[in-house]
Amino acid sequence: MLGGWGEFVAAFAVFFLSHSIPTRPAVKGALVARLGSRGFTLAYSVLSTAVLAWVIFAAARAPVVMLWPWDLWQNHVPLTVMALAVTIAVLAIGRPNPLSFGGAHNERFDPENPGLVGWVRHPLLVALALWAGSHLVPNGNLAHVILFVLFGGFALMGMKLIDRRQKRVLGAEEWARLCNTKRKVTPTLNGVVRLVLAGVVYMGLLHLHGPVFGVYPLP
C-alpha cells in the first residue's frame, strides 16, 4: 500500500517541479536561448505530457478507496465537456499568446485580433480545468479525487500566478494593453482546419482511452 501511494506522491512532486522550474523567467530565458521559442514549446509540451501520463497511471495503481459509487450517467459529463476542452486546446496551441504559456510567435499577437485569447486568456489552463472537473464526476475513488481536484486547483491557481508573473515581466502598462483584447469571431482557414483537427483529436481520444487507460468512456 505504501508503494502505491509512494509512486503517486512522487509523480505529483515531479509534475509540479516540471511545471514550476522551466517557466521561471530566468530558466525559461536560458532554455529559449538554447532551444529557440518553438523548441522550448515542443520540449515543454513533451515533458508535460509524459509527466501527466505518469501521474494518471500512478493514480490508477494507487490503493482503491471509494468515496462515491459510479453510475452510467456520470460518463456523459466528461464525454460532453471534453469536446469543448479539446477544441479550446487545439485552437490555442502554437498560436500567439504572450499572456499565458503554450503560445508561439508571441511578437505577432494583436489585441485587436486576438482570436481565442480575446475570450479565454489562459486557454490551455481552462482546458486542463475542464478536463479535471469533468473527470472528477465518474471517478469517485480517493486517488482520482485527489488527482482531479489538485489538477483543477493547479489550473485555476496557475491563471493568477501567470497573470502576476507576466504583469511583472511585461510591465503593468504593456500587460494592460495586451489584456485589452477585442472579443470577436473572425473565421479563417487556419481556424477551420483547427476545428476539424479538434474533432479528429476528440475521436482519437475516445478510441484510445480504453486501450491506453483501461477505461472505456462510451456508455
N, C-alpha and C positions, 0 to 999 in steps of 0.2 A: 504493500500500500504506500509506504513512504517513497518507494522508487517511482510509482506512478505520479504522485503529487510532486516529487522532486523534479522530474522532467518538465512537468507543467510550469512550475515556478521558474526553472532555468530558461525555458523557451520564452516566457514573458519578459524576463530580465534582458535577454538578448534582443528581443523585439524593441523594447523601449530604448535601450542603448543605441541600437542601429538606427533609430529614428530621431534621437536627440543629438548625437555627436556629429553626424555628417551634415546636419542642417545648421550648425553653428556658423555664423558668418566667416570666421577665420578659417575653419576647417573646410567649409564649402568653397570659399575663395581659392584655397590651395588646390582642392580637387578639381575645380573647374579650370584652373590654370593648367593643370596637368592633363585632364581628360577632355576638356572642351565642354561647352554647355550641353550639347547633345550626348556626349559620352557620359557626363555626370548623371544626366536624367536617366539614361539607359541603365547604367550601373546601379543607381539608387533604386530603380524600379525592379531590377532583377533581385537585388538584395532584399528589398521589402517583400517581394512575392515569396522568396524562399523562406524567410523567417516567418512570414504569416502562415505558410503551409505547415511549418514545424509546429507552431502554436496550435493550429487546428488539429493536427494529428496527435499532439501531446494531450489535448483535451479529450480526444476520443479514447486514449489509452489510460486516462486517469480513472480512479475508482468511481463507480456509479452510485450517486446519492440523489434519488429523485425528490424534487421539490413540488412538482405538479405533474399530473398524468398527461399523456399525449392523446389528442383527438384528431380525427381526419380533417376537420375544418381549419385547423392550425396551419396545415400545409399551404393553404391558399394565400396566407398572409405573405410569406416570402416569395411565392410564385408571382404575385401581383407587384409587390414593392420592388423586387429585384429587376423587373423590366425597366422601371424608372431609374434605379441606381446604375444599371449597366449603361443606359442611354446617356446619363449625365457624365459618367466616367469616360465613355468613348468620345463624346463631344468635347471633353476638356483636355484629354491627354495630348501633349505635344502642341498645344495652342498657346499663344502669348498670354501670360498672366503674371505680372510682376508682384501681384498682391498675395500670392499663395505659392505652394510648391507644385511641381509637376508641369510647369509651363516651359515653353521653348521660344526662342527669339523674342524675349520679353521687350526688347527695344522697339518692336513693331506694335506694341499694344496701343490702341487708340480708344480713349474713354468714350469717344463719340460712336464708335463701332466696336463695342467690347465683346459681342457675341454672348455666349452663355454667362460670362463673368458679370455682365450687366444685371443678371438675375441672381446668380449664385457666386459670391466672391471666392468661396473655397469649395469648388465642385467635387474634388476628389475626397475631401473630408466629409462632405454631405453624402456622397455615395457610400463611404465607409459607415457613416452613422445609420443610413438606411439599411445597409446590409446587416449591421449588428442588431438593430432594433427589430427588423422583420424576422431574423433567425432566432431571436430570443423566444418568440411565441411558441414554436413547436419543440423547443429543446429545454425541457424542464429539469434536467439533471444538473447538479451543483457545478461541475466543471464547466459545462457550456454556459450556464448562467453567469459565472464569473467571467468567462471568455467574452461573451457578447456585451455584458454590462461595462467591462473595462474598455473594450474597443469603442463602444458608443461614447463613453465618457472621454476617452482619448481623442476622439474626433471632435467633440464639442469643445473640450478644453484647448485642443490644438488650434481651433479657429481664433480664439482670443490671444493665445500665445504668438501665433504668426502675425496677427494684426499689430501686436505690441512691438514685435521684432522688426517688421517691415516699416513701421512708422519711424522707428529709430534709425534704420539703415537708409531709408529713402529721404528722411526728413519729413517733418509734420506737414509742411506746405505741399510737397510733391505727393506725399501719400494721400492727402485730402483731394488733390487734383485728380489722381488716378482713381480714387474711390467714387468720384462724382461721375458715375457712368450712366449712359442712356440705356433705358430698357426698351428694346425693340427687337423684333424678329425680322431678319433680313435673309431670305432664302438664298443659298449659294450652292454651287455644285459640290464643294467640299463638305458642306453641311448635309446634303442629301446622301453623299457617299458614306459619311459617318453614321447617319441614321440607319442605313442599310447594314453597315458593319455591326452596329449595335444589335440589330436583330439577329445577325449571324452569331455573334458572341453569346447572346442570351440563349439561343437554341443549342449552341455548343455546350454551354454550362449545364443546361438541362440534361443533355445526353451523357455528359462526362461525370456529373455529380455522383451517380450511383457507382460506376466502376472505380472512380478515384477515391471517394469518401465513404463508400459503403452505405450511403443513404439515398434512396430514390425519391426525388421530390414530387413527382407526379402522383396524384391520388390513384 
